[in-house]
Amino acid sequence: MALLAFAATRSLTSEELERAPVRYPRPSRLRAPLTLEGHKAQLAATALGLQTVADLLDHLPREQRDARAVAQLASGESATVVVQVRSIASRSVRRRGMRPLVEASVADDTGTMQATFFNQPWLVKRYQPGTRLVLHGKLAAGNRFAVQGHAPTSEASTGAHAVAHYPATEGLSSTQILALVRGYADAIAEVLEPLPSAMRARGRLPDRPGAVSAAHFPDRDGDQELGRRRLAFDELLLAQLALLRRRRVRRARAAAPVLDAARTLTARWLSELLPFPLTGDQRHALANIDEDIAKARPMQRLLMGEVGAGKTVVALYAMLRAVEHDLQAAMMAPTETLAEQHFATIQALLPGELVRVGMLTGSTPGRRRADLLRKLTTGELSVIVGTHALIEETVAFSRLGVAVIDEQHRFGVRQRAALNAKGTGGESPHVLHMTATPIPRTLALAGYGDLDFTVLRELPRGREPVQTFVCSTERERARAYERIREELRAGRQAFVVCALVEESEVLQARAATAELERLRDGELREFGVVLLHGQMRPAAKQAAMAAFSSGEADVLVATSVIEVGIDVPNATVMLVEDADRYGISQLHQLRGRIGRGAYASLCLLFGAKDSPRLRALACESDGFALAEADLRLRGEGELVGTRQHGLAQFAVAELPRDAELLERARMHAELLVSADPELTAPEHALLADALQAAYGAEAVAPIRA
């Protein structure tokens, strides 16, 4: 994504040129293709996304390292040096197939050494005496420096100073990239400034050309970080503009049924049929939903909930609001196990005569499937729960009013859009997205900034906290099974979670199938133990879950397929084998399968005592605090599927490091979209071009088609 080369993405009118805040040099050297010597280097550049000069200047160094002085090098030490060639020659090698070695006498202000280049005889002509070089390699005996990377440099002096280190790949080293950047340094003068001067002044931001220069060639300590922050701000601002404009486009172009009639069915359900009182957070969520669905534009709300905070009840309320308007509702889950659990929960919360509910998955038998499809088309079926099967072409609704997408990050953009398209009569359904993974505000803004948020933190009254311990010794294992037996004898139930389904010669971890047999013959032989994993046939999975849910089975040995949606209030203990293999959020979700009743519960994590992830889980029960800890430990890449959501991951910005920059970018983006949603003001012309270069023509399309 070359943000530097957006100048020629569209032509400007003479009026815009006259009133524009900056000059528009054309044609820009930044758009010139990047050419490298050698096919391998050219392929490597393409693999790194370096196709134009702008791409190269966008490719920022990871860090600036001090080059070493020749006199300070120690034998066996890897280092980078900046030197001048004194003499150079090739020397034949007796070994068959080996090209001549190139040996050069090189020096800086502190001393001289011999540099050896392997399999590159042409360097004798390229690096004539007097050439200044950046070399990276290792000093060997005899003051010989084995060169691993090299490039000419235009530095006026040799000796110790900072050298940029770039993300590189085989065929194109950091040192070679540095040489390329230095060779194109004069093109930085052509970098355009996309931000209006008023915004730069308010934010005390350096100009973009200066930021690019500082990121590559800092004059003082701190210059590189100042330059990087300015470029990161631009990246974050464009992402927020894309998200906010996407929300505006959706609201302006799509119509939805207005659900503002009096609450009849839902009022009765809440006051007479729901077996427990709502929490304050749930009541707030219901108010948010009522406000959204009373409008003629489709709701697009993300419901983030702490484990066990009652997201399903909120979702069911939204669906029942559609039903009491004589419309239909659908809930889509990513797995059959989760869809089955939602179906069972909804059936338990709704008397059979109140609302007709069906379930459609990939394994629904043909006759049953045909009956469900017919009833959806005629409107006989009010609520449907299912998997991806709901978005197949053969599924048609009479009139879909509300759609709920659970664990929505597991669905791609097109899959979510396909459910939206199931509306009829030119209307889109109101959509409630749900996630059981608490998302830090930083990542929520970065990945889901086009949605409205509702957070459920408050747990239902009467819940006992889950105690969590990290175990690693055999003595602790013996005590763990003793505690499990104590719980089972008291009439409770337990989970045992394994990372693998079958034993593996490659992966050293306990497997669910083997653990089932071992426990049946060993520590838990006096109890009923059943197995559940994703590779089982649907009927076998349903039988295992039914046995455990009914209390017929005491212990469920499972993989992480039970991570979400499993609700067995009588389960009070969970043992997780090889817990180091899971992330914080996944372990928190697994732990959320216990502590759902009125009994104190226990989670036993087997893994390294010094694991930061496991220590965090032992000390913290709040999912949002754990999500922040996970973000600090892992960064943003693995936590939110921004690619699935339709935005690229950031090349310069780093989260959570740049959380404050993201907040500022969001504020400026909101001001911009509020004042000039189409970005048609002359001072926003270059910003619109940058947005199009980053996210395509759709990002700058008219809000009202």
C-alpha positions in Angstrom: 0.0 0.0 0.0 2.0 3.0 -1.2 0.6 6.1 0.5 3.3 8.3 -1.0 2.3 7.9 -4.6 -1.3 9.0 -4.6 -0.7 12.3 -6.5 -1.7 10.9 -9.9 -4.7 8.9 -8.8 -7.1 11.6 -10.2 -6.8 14.8 -12.1 -7.5 18.1 -10.4 -9.5 21.0 -11.8 -7.8 24.3 -12.4 -9.9 25.7 -9.5 -8.5 23.0 -7.1 -5.0 23.6 -8.3 -5.4 27.4 -7.6 -6.8 26.9 -4.1 -4.9 23.9 -3.0 -2.6 24.2 0.0 0.4 22.5 -1.6 2.0 22.2 -5.0 1.3 19.2 -7.2 4.6 18.1 -9.0 3.8 15.9 -12.0 4.9 13.4 -13.2 6.0 12.1 -9.8 9.2 10.1 -9.6 7.5 8.3 -6.7 5.4 6.3 -9.2 8.5 5.1 -11.1 9.0 1.3 -11.0 11.8 0.1 -8.7 14.4 -1.7 -10.7 17.1 -3.9 -9.2 20.1 -5.7 -10.6 19.5 -9.5 -10.7 16.4 -11.5 -11.1 16.6 -12.9 -7.6 16.7 -9.4 -6.1 13.8 -8.3 -8.2 11.7 -11.3 -7.1 12.6 -10.6 -3.5 11.6 -6.9 -3.8 8.2 -8.0 -5.3 7.7 -10.4 -2.3 8.3 -7.5 0.0 5.8 -5.4 -1.9 8.5 -3.0 -3.2 7.4 -2.3 -6.8 7.7 1.5 -7.0 9.9 4.1 -5.5 7.0 5.1 -3.2 6.8 1.5 -2.0 10.5 1.6 -1.1 10.1 4.9 0.9 7.1 3.5 2.6 9.2 0.5 3.7 10.4 1.9 7.0 13.4 0.5 9.0 12.7 -1.5 12.1 15.4 0.3 14.1 18.6 2.3 13.8 21.6 0.4 15.1 25.0 2.0 15.7 27.6 0.9 13.3 30.7 -0.4 14.9 34.2 1.0 14.5 36.7 -1.4 12.9 39.1 -1.2 15.9 36.3 -2.2 18.3 35.4 -5.5 16.6 36.0 -8.7 18.4 36.6 -12.1 16.8 33.3 -14.0 16.2 31.2 -10.9 16.6 28.5 -10.1 14.0 28.3 -6.3 13.3 27.6 -3.6 10.8 30.5 -1.3 9.7 30.8 1.7 7.4 34.1 1.6 5.6 36.0 2.8 2.5 37.6 0.4 0.0 41.4 0.8 -0.1 42.2 -2.0 -2.5 40.2 -5.0 -4.0 41.1 -8.1 -6.0 39.8 -11.6 -6.7 41.5 -14.8 -5.6 40.9 -18.2 -7.2 39.6 -21.1 -5.0 40.9 -24.6 -5.5 37.6 -26.2 -4.6 35.7 -27.4 -7.7 32.5 -25.4 -8.5 33.5 -22.4 -6.3 33.8 -19.0 -7.9 36.8 -16.8 -7.1 36.7 -15.0 -3.7 36.8 -11.2 -3.7 39.1 -9.8 -1.0 39.1 -6.1 -0.2 41.2 -4.0 2.2 38.7 -1.7 3.9 39.1 0.9 6.5 37.4 3.5 8.7 38.9 6.3 10.9 39.9 3.7 13.5 41.6 0.9 11.5 41.9 -1.5 8.6 40.7 -5.1 8.0 40.3 -7.6 5.2 36.7 -8.1 3.9 35.9 -11.3 2.1 33.0 -11.6 -0.4 31.9 -15.1 -1.5 30.7 -16.1 -5.0 30.5 -12.5 -6.3 33.6 -11.9 -8.6 31.9 -9.0 -10.3 32.3 -6.8 -7.2 35.9 -6.2 -8.2 34.7 -3.8 -10.9 31.8 -2.4 -8.9 33.6 -1.5 -5.7 36.7 0.4 -6.9 39.1 1.9 -4.4 37.5 4.9 -2.8 34.0 3.4 -2.7 32.2 3.8 0.6 30.4 0.7 1.8 28.0 -0.5 4.5 29.0 -4.1 5.4 27.3 -6.6 7.6 29.1 -9.8 8.6 31.3 -11.5 11.2 34.9 -11.0 12.1 37.0 -14.1 11.9 40.6 -15.0 12.8 43.3 -13.0 11.1 41.3 -9.8 11.1 39.2 -11.1 8.2 35.6 -9.9 7.9 33.2 -12.5 6.3 30.7 -10.3 4.5 27.0 -11.4 4.7 25.4 -8.2 3.4 26.8 -5.2 1.6 25.8 -2.0 -0.2 27.4 1.2 -1.3 26.6 4.3 0.7 26.8 8.0 0.0 27.9 8.8 3.6 30.5 11.5 3.4 32.5 9.9 6.3 33.3 6.5 7.6 33.2 5.4 11.2 30.6 4.6 13.9 27.2 6.1 13.3 23.6 4.9 13.1 22.6 2.4 10.3 19.0 1.6 9.5 17.9 -2.0 9.6 15.0 -2.9 7.3 12.6 -5.8 7.1 14.3 -8.0 4.5 14.0 -11.4 2.8 16.2 -13.9 1.1 17.6 -12.3 -2.0 17.4 -8.7 -0.7 19.2 -7.9 2.5 18.6 -5.0 4.9 21.9 -3.5 3.7 20.8 -3.6 0.1 17.5 -2.0 0.9 19.4 0.7 2.8 21.5 1.3 -0.3 18.4 1.6 -2.5 16.8 4.0 -0.1 19.9 6.2 -0.1 19.9 6.1 -3.9 16.3 7.4 -4.1 16.6 9.8 -1.1 16.1 12.8 -3.4 12.6 11.6 -4.3 11.5 12.3 -0.7 11.2 15.9 -1.8 8.2 14.9 -4.1 6.2 13.3 -1.3 2.9 15.2 -1.0 1.3 16.4 2.2 -2.2 15.0 2.4 -3.3 16.6 5.7 -4.9 20.0 5.8 -2.6 22.6 7.4 -5.2 23.3 10.2 -5.2 19.6 11.2 -1.4 19.6 11.3 -1.3 22.7 13.4 -3.9 21.3 15.9 -2.0 18.1 16.2 1.5 19.6 16.1 2.4 17.2 13.4 5.6 17.4 11.3 5.1 17.6 7.5 5.0 14.2 5.7 8.2 14.7 3.6 10.1 15.5 6.7 8.6 12.6 8.5 9.7 10.2 5.8 13.2 11.6 5.8 13.4 11.4 9.6 12.2 7.8 9.6 15.0 6.8 7.2 17.8 9.3 8.0 17.4 10.6 11.6 19.8 13.4 12.5 19.2 13.1 16.3 18.0 10.6 18.8 14.2 10.4 18.6 13.9 11.7 15.1 13.1 8.3 13.7 10.3 7.8 16.2 8.9 11.2 15.5 8.8 10.4 11.8 7.3 7.0 12.4 4.5 8.4 14.6 3.5 10.9 11.9 3.3 8.2 9.3 1.5 5.9 11.7 -1.0 8.7 12.3 -1.7 9.0 8.6 -2.3 5.3 8.3 -4.7 5.3 11.3 -6.5 8.4 10.1 -7.1 6.8 6.7 -8.4 3.6 8.3 -10.8 5.5 10.5 -12.0 7.6 7.6 -12.7 4.4 5.6 -14.6 2.9 8.5 -16.7 6.0 9.2 -17.5 6.7 5.6 -18.5 3.0 5.2 -20.9 3.5 8.1 -22.3 6.6 6.5 -22.7 4.9 3.1 -24.5 2.0 4.7 -26.9 4.3 6.6 -27.6 6.4 3.6 -28.2 3.7 1.1 -29.9 0.9 3.0 -33.5 0.8 4.2 -34.7 -1.4 7.1 -38.1 -2.2 8.6 -39.1 0.2 11.3 -39.7 -1.8 14.5 -41.3 0.7 16.8 -44.6 -0.9 17.8 -45.5 -1.4 21.5 -43.7 -4.3 23.2 -46.3 -6.9 23.7 -44.6 -10.3 23.2 -41.3 -9.1 24.6 -42.9 -7.4 27.6 -44.7 -10.7 28.5 -41.5 -12.7 27.9 -39.4 -10.4 30.2 -41.9 -10.1 33.0 -43.5 -13.6 33.1 -41.4 -16.2 31.3 -37.7 -15.3 31.7 -36.5 -17.3 34.7 -34.1 -14.7 36.0 -33.9 -10.8 36.2 -31.9 -8.9 33.7 -28.6 -7.2 34.7 -28.2 -3.5 34.4 -25.9 -4.0 31.4 -28.5 -6.2 29.7 -31.2 -3.6 30.2 -28.9 -0.9 28.7 -28.3 -3.2 25.7 -32.0 -3.7 25.2 -32.4 0.1 25.2 -29.7 0.5 22.6 -31.4 -2.1 20.4 -34.8 -0.5 20.7 -33.3 2.9 19.7 -31.6 1.3 16.7 -34.4 -0.8 15.3 -37.0 2.0 15.6 -35.2 3.8 12.6 -35.5 3.1 8.9 -31.8 2.4 8.6 -30.4 -1.0 9.5 -28.9 -1.5 12.9 -25.2 -2.5 12.8 -24.3 -3.0 16.5 -21.5 -5.1 18.0 -22.4 -6.8 21.3 -19.3 -7.6 23.2 -19.9 -9.6 26.3 -17.9 -10.9 29.2 -18.1 -14.7 29.5 -21.5 -15.6 31.0 -22.9 -12.1 30.8 -26.0 -13.1 29.0 -25.5 -12.2 25.3 -28.0 -14.8 24.1 -30.8 -13.2 26.1 -30.1 -9.9 24.5 -30.0 -11.5 21.1 -33.2 -13.3 21.7 -34.9 -10.0 22.7 -33.8 -8.4 19.4 -35.2 -11.4 17.5 -38.5 -11.4 19.4 -38.9 -7.7 18.6 -39.0 -8.7 14.9 -41.5 -11.5 15.6 -43.9 -9.1 17.3 -43.9 -7.1 14.1 -44.8 -10.2 12.1 -41.3 -10.4 10.8 -38.7 -13.2 10.9 -35.4 -13.4 12.7 -32.2 -15.5 12.1 -29.2 -16.4 14.2 -26.0 -17.6 12.4 -23.2 -19.3 14.3 -19.9 -20.5 12.9 -20.1 -24.2 14.1 -22.8 -26.8 14.4 -22.0 -27.3 18.1 -22.6 -23.6 18.8 -25.7 -23.5 16.7 -27.1 -26.5 18.5 -26.4 -24.9 21.9 -28.1 -21.7 20.9 -31.1 -23.6 19.6 -31.3 -25.5 22.9 -31.0 -22.3 24.9 -33.7 -20.5 22.9 -36.0 -23.5 23.3 -35.4 -23.5 27.0 -36.1 -19.7 27.3 -39.3 -19.8 25.1 -42.3 -21.9 25.6 -43.0 -24.0 22.5 -46.4 -22.4 21.8 -45.0 -18.8 22.0 -42.7 -18.8 18.9 -41.9 -21.4 16.3 -38.1 -21.9 16.2 -36.2 -24.1 13.7 -32.5 -25.1 13.2 -30.7 -25.4 9.8 -27.2 -26.7 9.5 -25.2 -28.5 6.9 -26.1 -31.9 8.4 -29.9 -31.2 8.5 -31.6 -34.2 6.8 -33.0 -33.5 3.3 -36.7 -33.9 4.2 -36.4 -31.8 7.3 -34.4 -29.2 5.3 -37.1 -28.9 2.6 -39.8 -28.4 5.3 -37.7 -25.7 7.0 -37.1 -23.9 3.7 -40.8 -24.0 2.8 -41.8 -22.6 6.2 -39.2 -19.8 6.0 -40.6 -18.8 2.5 -44.2 -18.8 3.7 -43.5 -17.1 7.0 -44.8 -20.0 9.1 -41.4 -20.2 10.8 -40.6 -17.1 12.9 -37.0 -17.8 14.1 -34.3 -19.9 12.5 -30.9 -20.8 14.1 -28.2 -22.2 11.9 -24.7 -22.1 10.5 -23.4 -21.0 7.1 -26.3 -23.1 5.7 -28.5 -20.0 6.3 -26.7 -18.0 3.5 -27.1 -20.6 0.8 -29.0 -19.5 -2.3 -31.8 -21.9 -1.7 -32.7 -20.2 1.6 -35.3 -17.4 1.2 -37.3 -15.6 3.9 -40.8 -14.3 3.8 -39.5 -11.0 5.4 -36.4 -11.0 7.5 -36.4 -8.3 10.1 -33.5 -9.1 12.5 -30.3 -11.1 11.9 -27.9 -12.1 14.7 -24.3 -13.1 13.8 -22.5 -14.9 16.7 -18.8 -15.0 16.9 -18.9 -12.7 13.9 -15.1 -12.5 13.5 -15.2 -16.1 12.3 -17.2 -15.1 9.2 -15.8 -13.3 6.3 -17.1 -10.0 4.9 -18.9 -11.7 2.0 -20.6 -14.2 4.4 -21.9 -11.5 6.6 -23.1 -9.5 3.6 -24.8 -12.6 2.2 -27.0 -12.8 5.3 -27.8 -9.0 5.0 -28.9 -9.7 1.4 -31.6 -12.1 2.7 -33.9 -9.1 3.3 -36.8 -8.6 1.0 -38.6 -5.8 -0.7 -35.4 -3.7 -1.0 -35.0 -3.7 2.8 -32.0 -5.0 4.8 -32.5 -6.6 8.2 -31.3 -5.1 11.4 -28.0 -6.8 12.3 -26.7 -7.6 15.8 -23.1 -8.8 15.7 -21.9 -10.8 18.8 -18.6 -11.8 20.2 -17.7 -13.7 23.3 -14.2 -12.4 23.1 -13.8 -9.1 24.9 -12.1 -6.7 22.6 -10.0 -3.8 23.9 -11.2 -0.4 22.8 -8.0 0.1 20.8 -8.7 -2.9 18.6 -12.5 -2.3 18.6 -11.8 1.1 17.0 -9.2 -0.3 14.6 -11.2 -3.3 13.4 -14.8 -2.4 14.0 -15.0 1.3 13.9 -17.9 1.2 11.5 -20.1 -0.5 14.1 -21.8 0.8 17.2 -20.7 -0.9 20.4 -22.5 -2.3 23.4 -20.6 -4.0 26.2 -21.9 -6.5 28.8 -19.5 -6.7 31.8 -22.0 -7.4 34.6 -22.5 -11.0 35.5 -25.9 -12.3 36.7 -26.4 -12.3 40.4 -25.5 -15.4 42.4 -22.5 -16.4 40.2 -19.5 -17.7 42.2 -16.0 -16.7 41.0 -13.8 -19.3 39.3 -10.5 -20.0 41.1 -7.7 -20.6 38.6 -4.4 -22.4 39.3 -1.3 -23.1 37.2 -0.1 -26.7 37.7 3.1 -28.3 36.4 4.3 -31.1 38.7 3.1 -34.7 39.1 2.2 -34.0 42.7 -0.1 -31.2 41.5 -1.6 -33.5 38.9 -2.4 -36.1 41.5 -4.0 -33.3 43.7 -5.9 -32.0 40.6 -7.6 -35.4 40.0 -8.3 -35.7 43.7 -10.2 -32.4 43.5 -12.1 -33.5 40.4 -13.2 -36.6 42.1 -14.4 -34.6 45.1 -16.5 -32.4 42.9 -17.9 -35.4 41.0 -18.8 -37.2 44.2 -20.7 -34.1 45.3 -22.8 -34.4 42.2 -21.0 -31.9 40.0 -19.5 -32.4 36.6 -16.1 -31.7 35.0 -14.4 -30.8 31.7 -11.0 -32.1 30.6 -9.6 -30.2 27.6 -6.9 -31.4 25.3 -5.1 -29.6 22.4 -5.2 -32.6 20.0 -7.8 -35.1 18.8 -5.4 -37.9 18.1 -1.8 -38.5 19.3 0.9 -37.1 17.1 4.5 -38.1 16.5 5.3 -34.4 15.7 3.4 -32.5 18.4 4.1 -33.4 22.0 0.7 -32.8 23.6 -2.1 -34.9 25.2 -4.8 -36.1 22.8 -8.5 -36.2 23.6 -9.0 -39.8 22.3 -6.1 -41.2 24.3 -7.0 -39.2 27.4 -10.5 -40.6 27.3 -9.2 -44.2 27.5 -6.6 -43.4 30.1 -9.1 -41.6 32.4 -11.7 -44.4 32.0 -9.2 -46.9 33.1 -7.4 -44.7 35.6 -8.1 -41.6 37.7 -11.8 -41.4 36.8 -12.7 -45.0 36.3 -15.6 -44.8 38.7 -17.3 -42.1 36.7 -19.0 -41.7 33.3 -16.6 -40.1 30.8 -17.6 -39.1 27.2 -15.7 -37.6 24.3 -16.4 -34.5 22.1 -14.3 -33.1 19.3 -14.9 -31.4 15.9 -14.1 -34.5 13.8 -16.9 -36.6 15.2 -20.1 -37.2 13.2 -22.9 -34.8 14.1 -25.0 -37.5 15.7 -22.1 -38.6 17.9 -21.5 -35.0 18.9 -25.1 -34.5 19.8 -25.2 -37.7 21.8 -22.1 -36.7 23.8 -23.5 -33.2 24.5 -26.9 -34.6 25.5 -25.3 -37.1 27.9 -23.2 -34.4 29.6 -26.0 -31.7 29.6 -28.5 -34.2 31.2 -26.0 -35.3 33.8 -25.8 -38.8 32.5 -22.1 -38.3 31.9 -19.9 -36.9 34.7 -16.9 -35.8 32.6 -16.6 -34.4 29.1 -13.1 -34.9 27.5 -13.0 -32.4 24.6 -10.9 -30.2 22.4 -11.4 -26.5 22.2 -14.7 -27.1 20.3 -16.3 -26.3 23.6 -14.8 -22.9 23.7 -18.1 -21.0 23.2 -21.8 -21.8 23.6 -21.6 -24.7 26.0 -23.8 -24.0 29.0 -23.9 -26.7 31.7 -24.5 -24.9 35.1 -23.7 -28.1 37.0 -20.1 -28.2 35.7 -17.7 -26.8 38.3 -14.2 -27.9 37.4 -12.1 -27.7 34.2 -8.7 -29.2 33.6 -6.8 -27.9 30.6 -3.9 -29.9 29.3 -0.9 -28.2 27.6 -2.5 -24.8 28.4 0.6 -23.1 27.0 -0.7 -23.9 23.5 -3.7 -21.6 23.9 -3.9 -17.8 23.9 -5.3 -15.8 26.8 -8.7 -15.1 25.2 -9.2 -18.7 24.2 -8.3 -19.9 27.7 -10.7 -17.3 29.2 -13.4 -18.6 26.9 -12.8 -22.2 27.9 -12.8 -21.2 31.6 -16.1 -19.6 31.0 -17.7 -23.0 30.5 -17.6 -23.4 34.3 -18.9 -21.0 37.0 -22.2 -20.7 35.3 -24.3 -22.0 38.3 -24.5 -21.3 42.0 -21.5 -23.3 42.9 -17.8 -22.3 43.4 -15.7 -23.5 40.5 -12.1 -24.5 39.8 -9.9 -24.1 36.7 -6.6 -26.1 36.5 -4.2 -25.0 33.8 -1.3 -27.4 33.2 1.7 -25.6 31.8 4.8 -23.7 32.6 4.6 -21.8 35.9 6.5 -18.8 34.4 4.2 -18.4 31.4 3.0 -14.8 31.3 -0.3 -15.9 29.7 -1.1 -18.5 32.4 0.0 -16.1 35.2 -2.4 -13.5 33.8 -5.3 -16.0 33.9 -4.5 -17.1 37.4 -4.5 -13.5 38.7 -7.3 -11.9 36.6 -10.9 -12.9 35.9 -12.1 -9.8 34.0 -12.1 -10.6 30.3 -11.5 -7.0 29.2 -8.5 -6.7 31.5 -7.2 -10.0 30.0 -7.8 -8.8 26.5 -5.6 -5.8 27.2 -2.9 -8.1 28.6 -3.2 -10.3 25.5 -2.8 -7.2 23.3 0.3 -6.2 25.2 1.8 -9.7 24.9 0.9 -10.5 21.3 0.2 -7.3 19.4 -2.9 -6.7 17.3 -2.3 -9.2 14.5 -3.8 -12.3 16.1 -6.5 -10.7 18.1 -8.9 -9.2 15.6 -9.3 -10.5 12.1 -9.1 -7.1 10.4 -8.5 -8.7 7.1 -11.8 -10.5 7.4 -13.4 -7.3 8.3 -12.2 -5.7 5.1 -9.3 -3.5 6.3 -5.6 -4.3 5.8 -3.4 -4.7 8.8 -1.1 -1.7 9.5 2.3 -1.4 8.0 3.6 1.4 10.2 1.2 1.8 13.1 1.7 -0.6 16.0 -1.0 -1.5 18.5 -1.2 -1.1 21.5 1.9 1.0 21.3 0.0 3.6 19.2 -3.3 3.5 21.1 -3.1 7.2 21.8 -2.5 8.0 18.1 -5.5 5.9 17.2 -7.7 7.9 19.5 -6.5 11.1 18.0 -7.0 9.7 14.5 -10.5 8.7 15.4 -11.3 12.2 16.7 -9.9 13.9 13.6 -11.7 11.5 11.3 -15.0 12.1 13.1 -14.5 15.9 12.7 -13.6 15.5 9.0 -16.6 13.3 8.2 -19.0 15.5 10.1 -17.8 18.7 8.3 -17.1 17.3 4.9 -18.4 13.7 4.5 -17.6 13.5 0.8 -14.1 15.0 1.2 -14.8 17.4 -1.6 -13.4 20.6 0.0 -10.2 21.7 -1.8 -8.1 21.3 1.3 -9.2 17.7 1.5 -8.4 16.8 -2.1 -5.1 15.1 -1.4 -6.6 13.3 1.6 -9.3 11.9 -0.6 -6.6 10.7 -3.1 -4.6 9.1 -0.2 -7.8 7.3 1.0 -8.5 6.0 -2.5 -4.8 4.8 -2.9 -5.1 3.0 0.4 -8.5 1.4 0.2 -9.7 1.7 -3.4 -12.3 3.7 -5.2 -15.1 2.3 -3.0 -13.7 4.2 0.0 -14.3 7.6 -1.8 -17.5 6.7 -3.6 -20.4 9.1 -3.1 -22.3 8.4 0.1 -25.6 8.6 -1.6 -25.5 6.6 -4.8 
